[in-house]
Amino acid sequence: MLSSDAQFITSIIKEINLPNLSTSPDFGNWYLRAEWGSTQDESCIKIYNPYLGLEIMLPYARGVSAKAYNFNQNGVNRDFEYERMLLLLKI
């Protein structure tokens, strides 16, 4: 899924070089290869590093999608460190 490859997406944005072209990174959507439905059952085949992806896309972002679904009983996200992702937004 090319939309989850931050290097690929930002290379397109740089090449097109239009002021109204931007990214909208999604905290929990970094699936590079997945079978249908595997994004919901944790069986994704290959995932882009979410922290690196967010960091690469942020300079071109006008917004982010900060949704998450998979929390344990203590409210901690099982798929990625939610607080770490939020801290990247502050940089």
GIZIMO-V671407 format. One record per pair of residues at least 6 apart in sequence whose C-alpha atoms are under 8 Angstrom apart, sorted by sequence separation. I is the first residue (numbers start at 1). GAP is how many residues later the second one is. D is the distance in Angstrom with one decimal. If there is no record, write none. Layout:
i=(I:I)
gap=(GAP:GAP)
d=(D:D)
This chain:
i=(2:3:38:71:72:76:2:70:71:13:31:69:70:13:34:35:68:70:34:35:33:34:33:34:31:32:33:31:32:33:31:32:31:32:30:31:30:30:30:28:27:30:4:5:4:4:5:27:4:26:25:1:2:50:1:54:58:1:25:24:25:51:55:23:51:54:23:25:23:24:27:51:22:23:24:25:26:27:28:22:23:24:25:26:27:28:22:23:24:25:26:27:28:24:26:27:5:4:7:10:6:10:5:6:4:7:6:10:6:28:28:27)
gap=(6:6:6:6:6:6:7:7:7:8:8:8:8:9:9:9:9:9:10:10:11:11:12:12:13:13:13:14:14:14:15:15:16:16:17:17:18:19:20:22:23:23:25:25:26:27:27:27:28:28:29:30:30:30:31:31:31:32:32:33:33:33:33:34:34:34:35:36:37:37:37:37:38:38:38:38:38:38:38:39:39:39:39:39:39:39:40:40:40:40:40:40:40:41:41:41:43:44:46:46:47:47:48:48:49:49:50:50:51:51:52:58)
d=(7.1:6.5:5.1:4.3:6.6:7.8:7.5:5.6:5.6:6.6:7.4:7.6:5.6:7.1:7.7:6.8:7.2:6.6:4.8:7.5:6.7:5.2:5.4:6.9:6.8:7.7:5.0:7.9:5.4:7.1:6.2:5.3:4.5:6.2:5.5:6.3:5.1:7.2:6.1:7.5:6.9:7.8:6.8:7.4:4.7:6.0:6.9:7.4:6.0:8.0:6.2:6.5:6.8:7.6:4.7:7.7:7.6:6.2:6.6:7.9:7.5:7.8:6.7:6.4:6.4:7.6:7.6:7.1:5.5:5.4:7.5:7.8:5.2:4.4:6.4:7.3:5.8:6.1:7.5:5.4:6.6:5.3:5.0:4.4:5.2:6.9:6.3:7.5:5.0:6.2:6.1:6.6:6.2:6.8:7.5:7.3:6.6:6.8:7.7:7.5:5.1:6.6:7.2:7.6:7.8:7.1:6.2:7.6:6.1:7.5:7.6:7.2)
